[in-house]
Amino acid sequence: MLANKQENSLTQLLGDWQSSQDGVKSTAFNALIVACYSQLHRMAVARAHAVGAVTLSPTEILHEAIISVGESAQSLKNSRHFLATMSLQMRNLLVDHARANARDKRGGEWVRITMSALDNEAADEAVDMLALDEALQSLDAKYPRCAQALHLFYFAGMERDDIAELLQISRPTVDRELRFGRAYARDFLENMQGGAS
């Protein structure tokens, strides 16, 4: 969880970046990235560790996400919104990379992502990353907050307390959302496999 002082500092840097003119915009963005680089890199390491058969390093994942977010014109409310946006961009990069690998390999090895066990459930399980992305998109269409919590937990590697703070919900609500989201994703993936056979 971000300390209040660090969060306020990052939110100030974010505001400086978003309100700056073109001439100093990149300087303001660089200051923001420097201030939270280690945290962003930990996110990228967690994603790279969870995904197999991907040739991107954590640093490459992070730098691609930085470029993408830096070039976007999104309005970001605060440091938590910025970190969640960076996490989502990392996920998008990994999904795009998985799609490219799937096109190249046609029937070859799946790009897999590990879904950590929740509440002492079964051991980690690996699932096809593209199928998981489809499951998350389906979940988001029906239960957006649940999909957001699942994304932050699996793709951003955020702790439940941090997710609760970011989504402004209680820790027990985060736990319920994660349990429901995991069950939804598991059912979705099983139905996909059943339809494919």
N, C-alpha and C positions, 0 to 999 in steps of 0.2 A: 504494500500500500504506500502511496506517495505521502511523505510528510507534508503537513500544511504549508510549511515554508517553501519546500521544493515545488509543490503544486502551484502556489501563488507565483513563484518565480517563473515557472514554465508558462503559466497562463499569461503573465506579463510579456514574456518573449513572444508568445503566440500572437498577442495583440499587436506588438510592435511590428511583427512580420506582416500581419494582415492589413495594417493601416499604413504601412510604409509605401512610398512612391517607388516606381520601377528602378530608379538609380540605386537605392539602398535596400531594396527588397531581398536580394540574394544575401547581403550581409546580415540582415535580420534573421533570415531563415537559417543561415549557417550557425548563428549564435544559438538558436533554438535547438538545432540538431546536436551541437557540441554539448549543450546542457543535459540532454537526455540520451546521448549516444549509447552509453553502457546499458541502459535499460532496454533500448531498442535492439541492441545487439543480442541481449539475453533472449528477447522474443524470437529473433531470427534463429538463434542457436536451437531453441526449443522446437521450432518448426522444422529445421533441417534435420534434427535428431529424430523427430517423429516420422519423417517421410523417407522411405527407402527408394532406391533406384532413381534418384534425382541428382543431376550433376552440378546443381547450384550449391555454392558454399553459403554459409550463413552471412558472410560479408557481402557476397553478390546479391543475395535476397534482400538484405537491408539497403544496400546502395541503390538497387533498382526501385525499391519502395520509396526511398528518399527522393529520387529524381521524379517519380510519378506524382507524389504528393506535392513536391515543391513546384511543379509545373501546373498543378490544378488550381482552379479558382474557387475551391470549396470554402465555405464559411464555417470555421470551427469555433465552437463556443468556449472551450477551456482545455486544459492540458489532458484531462481524461478523454475528451472527445478526439483530440489529436492522436493520442496513443491508440485508441480504438480504431481510428482511421488508418493509421500506419499498419496495425495488425491486419485489418481487412485487406489492405493493399498487398501485404505479404501473402495472404491466402490467395488472392487473385493471381499473383505471379506464379505461385506454386501450381494452381489449377491450370493456368495457361501453359506452363511448362509440361505438366502431365499430359495435356491434350496434344501438345507438339510431339511428345515421346510416343503417345499412342498412335498418332498418324505415321510416325517414322517406323514403328515396330509392327503395326497391323497384326494383332493377335499375339504379340509378344508379351513380355512380362508386364503386369500391372504396376502402376505407381501406387504405392500403398502408404497409408498413414495410420499411425497407432492411436487408438482411442483409449485413453487411460481409464482404468477401472474406477467406478464411482461407488462410494460408500461400501467398500469391501466386497464389491461384486466380483465376478469372474476376472481372471487375469486379463492383461491387455489383449486386445484383438486388433488385427490389421485388416483394413478394408480398402477397397479400391477408392482412390482419392476422388476420381471423377464421379463415381456413384455417390460418395459421401457429399460432394458438392451439390449434386442433384437433390439428395435428401434434405440438405440444409435450405435449398431454394424452395422446396415444397413446404417445409416447416415454416419458413419465413412468410410465405404467402398466407398461411393460416394462423400462425402464432408467432408474430414478429419478435416479441420480447424473449420468448423461449429460444428462438433461433439466435438472437443476439447473445444470450447467455452462453449457449453452446459454442458459438463462434469464439467468444472471448475466452472460454475455458480451454478449448482444444487448439485453436489457431493462435490465440494471443498468449496462451500459457498463463493466464491470469488466475490468481487465487480467488476463492469464493467471496472473501471479504472485499476484495478490490472490485469484483463484479457487482456486488451489492451496492457499493458506493457509487460506481459509475452509472448503474441503471436506476439508482435511487429506490432500491427495494431492500427488504430485509434478507439476512443470510438464510433463514429457513425458506423464504420464497425462492432464492437462488437455487437452493438444494432441490426444491420441488421442480423448478423449471428444468434443471439439468437431468433429473431422473426421467421426467416426461419426455424431454427432447431426445435423450438417449434411446428410450423405448420407441419413440416415433421413428428415429433414424434406423434403428435395428429392424423394425417392421417394414419400413420402406425398402431397405436393402434386401431383406428376405423376399419381399414381393417381386423385386427386380430380378433376383436370381430364379425365383419360381417361374416368372414370365419368360426368362431366357432359356429355360430348359424345355 
